[in-house]
Amino acid sequence: MVKKKKNLLLILILLVLSLIAVPSPCVAQGQITVISSDAEVNFPDAITFRLEVNSNADITDIRLRYQIDKITTVRVFAEVVPEFTSSPALEVEWTREMRKTGSLPPGAEISFWWLIKDADGGELETARSVVKFDDARYSWEELVCGEVSLFWYEGNQSFAQELMNAAHKALEKLSEDTGAFLDRPVKIYIYADASDLQDSLIFPQEWTGGVAFVEYGIVAIGISPGNLNWGKSTIAHELAHLATYQMTFNPYAGIPLWLNEGLSMYAQGEIDSSILSALNRAIDDNKLISVRSLRSSFPTDLQSAYLSYGQSYSLVEFLIETYGRDYMNQLLSVFKQGNSDDFALESVYGFDTDGLDSRWRNAVGARSVTVSLSCGLEEQLVPVLV
């Protein structure tokens, strides 16, 4: 009886070992082999992803998944299916053409991976790879200080250091005056001039001298070593856009344009004389633009654009110098929650957009503005400074 039990136990052990030794269906994954996977950057026009793969059975499904590193509320990836004919060995590629899908800034990082299936049920998801959308037309040098990385290819080390110093000085001023700060690293790409910068962009405006890619934390500016003062001012302006965006980003609504541009102009310090002249003329001639009209877009003609920037600067200057840093910091915090302009202003300062318009006009010595009410009557806004 004991011998039978021993034999039965031996049989059970052998049965368990045989089950362990039998390949599970998942082993079919091992039949899929990635020979190569890479990405080729053709800056600024395109990026091409390539895959070479084989298997013991026909490959029936290939999907490219990629994700661009940027500020977002939800981490999502794009998925594309390249064209191919089923076969045990395949080479496939897919190109993202920037003129169709939208441009990426220099230095943007893209992670990508592949999902592959074959006719035997094999499935393989590759590890993620990261490619930088670098502008390889130039030999870039790099200078890093704190959260700021600066890249340039023309000019000596002292040129780059002066720009880096200007960047940190601007960030310090912005923090002191508004409480805004960077909460993630940023990159600054210094092109040798405006022409080189514009060649790096898809469909650039002919007047473009600097661009802030706020979602990506990247700034690109055309600065020659002989135009250093302008360069310092522009770096301050564009960096302020990045900090303001990081401070107020939310999935619901952006901040008003007058506040966005006004903060950047305030951070850069000295304002262009043409902008100040346009503002002063409009005050004297009673031709100021209402604050509500400066919420989402500025006029396209040059003089009106100058006035829009001038008013934006003056509005921010008025709020900071009249009510102080803490109030401005609270305003940015309320906007980060996705609140409307009127709600944000009322909750922090006690007046809405029209109230700001009236108080600001009084502060700069402009005449009050008349607005139409829904009943068709007119009301004179009485300037009151608090």
C-alpha positions in Angstrom: 0.0 0.0 0.0 2.9 2.3 0.9 4.6 1.5 -2.4 1.4 2.3 -4.4 1.2 5.7 -2.6 4.9 6.4 -3.4 4.2 5.5 -7.1 1.1 7.7 -7.1 3.1 10.6 -5.6 5.9 10.1 -8.2 3.3 10.2 -11.0 1.8 13.4 -9.7 5.2 15.1 -9.5 6.1 14.0 -13.0 2.7 15.4 -14.2 3.3 18.8 -12.6 6.8 18.9 -14.1 5.4 18.1 -17.5 2.9 20.9 -17.2 5.6 23.4 -16.3 7.7 22.2 -19.3 4.8 22.6 -21.8 5.1 26.1 -23.5 2.3 28.4 -22.8 0.5 30.3 -25.7 2.5 33.4 -24.7 5.7 31.9 -25.9 4.5 32.7 -29.3 5.7 36.3 -28.5 9.3 34.9 -28.9 8.7 34.3 -32.6 8.5 38.0 -33.3 12.0 39.6 -33.5 12.7 43.3 -34.0 15.7 43.7 -36.2 15.8 47.5 -36.0 13.7 50.4 -34.8 14.7 54.0 -35.3 13.6 57.6 -36.1 15.1 60.0 -38.6 14.7 63.7 -38.1 14.5 66.0 -41.1 14.2 69.3 -39.3 11.9 71.3 -39.5 9.8 69.4 -42.0 9.4 65.8 -40.9 10.3 62.9 -38.7 10.3 59.3 -40.1 9.9 56.2 -37.9 11.2 52.9 -39.3 10.8 49.3 -38.2 12.3 46.0 -39.5 10.8 42.9 -38.0 10.3 39.2 -38.7 8.4 36.2 -37.3 7.7 32.5 -37.9 4.2 33.4 -39.1 2.8 36.2 -41.2 2.8 39.5 -39.4 -0.8 40.8 -39.5 -0.8 44.0 -37.5 1.8 46.8 -36.9 1.0 50.0 -35.0 3.3 52.9 -34.2 2.5 54.7 -31.0 4.2 58.0 -30.1 4.0 60.6 -27.4 5.3 64.2 -27.5 6.6 65.6 -24.2 4.6 68.7 -23.4 2.4 70.2 -20.7 -1.0 68.4 -20.7 -3.7 67.4 -18.3 -3.9 63.8 -19.7 -0.9 61.8 -21.0 -2.2 60.4 -24.3 -0.4 58.9 -27.2 -1.0 59.0 -30.9 -1.4 55.7 -32.8 -0.8 55.2 -36.6 -1.0 52.1 -38.8 1.6 52.1 -41.5 0.8 50.5 -44.8 2.2 47.0 -45.4 1.4 43.6 -46.9 1.4 40.6 -44.4 4.6 38.6 -44.5 6.9 36.9 -42.0 9.5 39.6 -42.6 8.7 43.2 -43.0 10.2 46.7 -43.2 7.8 49.5 -42.6 8.0 53.3 -42.1 5.7 56.2 -41.3 6.5 59.9 -41.7 4.9 62.8 -39.7 4.9 65.7 -42.0 4.9 68.9 -40.0 3.2 71.0 -42.7 0.2 68.7 -42.3 0.2 67.8 -38.6 1.7 71.0 -37.1 5.2 72.1 -36.4 7.4 71.0 -33.5 10.0 73.3 -31.9 13.7 72.5 -31.8 14.6 70.2 -29.0 11.1 68.7 -28.6 11.3 65.1 -27.3 9.2 62.3 -28.8 8.9 58.8 -27.2 7.8 56.0 -29.6 7.2 52.3 -29.5 5.7 49.6 -31.7 2.9 47.0 -31.2 3.3 44.0 -33.5 1.0 40.9 -34.0 1.3 37.8 -36.1 -1.0 35.1 -37.5 -0.1 32.6 -34.7 -1.3 34.9 -32.0 2.1 36.2 -31.2 2.2 39.8 -29.9 5.1 42.1 -29.0 5.2 45.6 -27.6 8.7 47.1 -27.9 10.3 49.2 -25.3 10.0 53.0 -25.6 12.7 54.9 -27.4 13.2 58.7 -27.3 14.2 60.9 -30.2 14.9 64.7 -30.0 13.6 66.9 -32.8 16.9 68.6 -33.1 18.0 71.2 -35.6 21.1 69.4 -36.8 22.0 72.0 -39.4 24.0 73.8 -36.8 26.7 72.8 -34.3 25.1 73.8 -31.0 26.9 74.6 -27.8 25.1 74.2 -24.5 25.1 76.2 -21.2 23.0 75.0 -18.3 22.2 76.9 -15.1 19.4 75.8 -12.8 16.2 75.1 -14.7 17.4 76.9 -17.9 19.4 75.3 -20.7 20.7 77.6 -23.4 21.8 76.5 -26.8 23.7 78.6 -29.3 26.1 78.2 -32.3 27.4 81.7 -33.0 29.2 83.9 -30.5 31.6 83.1 -27.7 31.0 81.8 -24.2 30.6 85.3 -22.7 27.9 86.0 -25.2 26.0 83.0 -24.0 26.7 83.8 -20.4 25.2 87.3 -20.7 22.0 85.8 -22.2 21.8 83.3 -19.4 22.3 86.0 -16.8 19.5 88.0 -18.4 17.3 85.0 -18.3 17.7 84.4 -14.6 17.4 88.1 -13.9 14.1 88.2 -15.7 12.8 85.1 -13.8 13.8 86.7 -10.5 12.0 90.0 -11.4 8.9 88.0 -12.5 8.9 86.1 -9.2 9.4 89.2 -7.1 6.7 91.2 -8.9 4.1 88.5 -9.5 5.0 85.3 -7.7 5.2 83.5 -11.0 8.0 80.9 -11.4 9.1 78.0 -13.5 7.9 74.6 -12.3 9.6 72.6 -15.0 12.9 73.0 -16.9 13.0 75.2 -20.1 15.3 75.3 -23.2 16.3 78.4 -25.0 17.6 78.1 -28.6 19.6 81.1 -29.9 19.7 81.4 -33.7 22.3 83.7 -35.2 19.6 86.1 -36.6 16.0 86.4 -37.5 16.5 84.7 -40.9 17.9 81.6 -39.4 15.1 81.5 -36.8 12.4 81.8 -39.5 14.0 79.0 -41.5 13.5 76.8 -38.5 9.7 77.4 -38.4 6.8 76.2 -40.5 4.9 79.1 -42.1 6.7 81.9 -40.1 5.7 85.5 -40.1 8.3 87.8 -41.8 8.6 89.8 -38.6 9.2 86.9 -36.3 12.2 87.4 -34.0 11.3 85.2 -31.1 8.9 82.4 -30.4 7.7 80.9 -27.1 6.5 77.3 -27.5 4.8 77.4 -24.1 3.4 73.8 -24.1 6.9 72.4 -24.7 8.8 74.8 -22.4 11.0 75.9 -25.3 12.0 79.4 -26.6 13.6 80.1 -29.9 15.1 83.5 -30.7 17.3 85.1 -33.4 20.0 87.0 -31.6 23.3 88.1 -33.2 26.3 88.9 -30.9 25.9 92.5 -32.1 22.3 92.8 -31.0 22.8 91.7 -27.4 20.6 94.3 -25.6 17.6 93.5 -27.8 18.3 89.8 -27.2 18.3 90.2 -23.4 15.0 92.0 -23.5 13.4 89.4 -25.8 14.6 86.5 -23.7 12.9 88.1 -20.7 9.7 88.5 -22.6 9.5 85.0 -24.0 10.6 83.3 -20.7 7.8 85.2 -18.9 5.4 83.6 -21.3 6.6 80.2 -20.3 6.5 80.9 -16.6 3.0 82.4 -16.9 1.7 79.4 -18.9 3.1 77.0 -16.4 1.5 78.9 -13.5 -1.9 79.1 -15.1 -2.3 76.0 -17.3 -5.6 74.3 -16.9 -7.9 72.2 -19.2 -10.7 74.8 -19.3 -9.6 78.3 -20.3 -6.5 80.5 -20.8 -5.8 83.8 -19.3 -6.7 87.0 -21.2 -4.2 88.1 -23.8 -3.7 91.5 -22.2 -2.6 89.8 -19.0 -0.4 87.3 -20.8 1.4 89.9 -22.9 1.4 92.5 -20.2 3.2 90.3 -17.8 5.8 89.5 -20.4 6.4 93.1 -21.3 6.6 94.0 -17.6 9.2 91.3 -17.1 11.4 92.6 -19.9 11.7 96.0 -18.3 12.2 98.9 -20.7 9.5 99.3 -23.3 9.9 100.2 -26.9 9.4 104.0 -27.5 7.0 103.3 -30.4 4.7 101.3 -28.1 4.7 104.0 -25.4 4.1 106.8 -28.0 1.1 104.9 -29.3 -0.3 104.5 -25.8 0.2 108.2 -24.9 -1.4 109.3 -28.2 -4.4 107.1 -27.6 -4.8 108.5 -24.0 -4.6 112.1 -25.3 -7.0 111.4 -28.2 -9.4 109.3 -26.2 -8.9 106.3 -28.5 -8.0 103.6 -26.1 -9.2 100.0 -26.7 -11.6 98.5 -24.1 -10.0 95.9 -21.9 -12.7 93.4 -22.9 -11.6 93.8 -26.5 -8.0 92.8 -25.6 -9.1 89.5 -24.2 -8.4 87.1 -27.0 -6.7 88.8 -30.0 -4.9 92.0 -30.9 -5.5 94.1 -34.1 -3.3 93.3 -37.1 -2.4 96.8 -38.2 0.9 98.0 -36.8 -0.3 101.1 -34.9 -3.2 99.3 -33.3 -0.9 96.4 -32.3 1.5 98.9 -30.7 -1.4 100.3 -28.7 -2.6 96.9 -27.7 0.8 96.0 -26.3 1.1 99.4 -24.7 -2.2 99.1 -22.9 -1.5 95.5 -21.8 1.8 96.6 -20.2 0.1 99.6 -18.6 -2.7 97.4 -17.2 -0.3 95.0 -15.6 1.8 97.8 -14.3 -1.3 99.4 -12.7 -2.4 96.2 -11.0 1.1 95.4 -9.6 2.0 98.9 -8.5 -1.5 99.6 -7.0 -2.3 96.3 -5.3 1.0 94.5 -5.0 2.7 91.2 -5.8 0.5 89.0 -3.6 -2.7 90.1 -5.4 -1.2 89.3 -8.8 -0.1 85.9 -7.5 -3.6 85.2 -6.3 -5.0 86.3 -9.7 -2.8 83.7 -11.5 -3.8 81.0 -9.0 -7.5 81.7 -9.6 -7.0 81.6 -13.4 -5.2 78.2 -12.9 -8.5 76.8 -11.7 -10.1 77.6 -15.1 -12.2 80.6 -13.9 -13.5 83.4 -16.2 -11.8 86.8 -16.4 -14.6 88.5 -14.5 -14.7 85.9 -11.7 -11.0 86.0 -11.3 -10.8 89.8 -11.1 -13.8 90.1 -8.8 -12.5 87.4 -6.4 -9.1 89.0 -6.0 -9.6 92.7 -6.6 -13.3 93.2 -6.1 -14.1 94.5 -9.6 -14.7 92.9 -13.0 -13.2 93.6 -16.4 -15.2 96.8 -16.9 -14.2 97.9 -13.3 -10.6 97.4 -14.2 -11.0 99.4 -17.4 -12.5 102.3 -15.5 -9.9 102.3 -12.6 -7.0 102.0 -15.0 -8.3 104.8 -17.2 -8.5 107.0 -14.2 -5.0 106.1 -13.1 -3.4 107.0 -16.5 -5.4 110.2 -16.8 -7.8 109.0 -19.6 -11.4 109.9 -19.9 -14.0 107.4 -18.8 -15.6 105.1 -21.3 -19.3 104.8 -22.2 -20.7 101.3 -22.6 -24.1 100.1 -23.9 -26.4 98.3 -21.5 -28.6 95.4 -22.6 -31.7 97.6 -22.3 -30.3 100.0 -25.0 -29.5 102.8 -22.5 -26.1 104.0 -21.9 -24.2 104.2 -18.6 -21.2 106.4 -17.9 -18.5 104.5 -16.1 -17.3 106.7 -13.2 -13.5 106.3 -12.7 -12.8 105.3 -9.1 -9.3 104.4 -7.9 -9.1 102.2 -4.9 
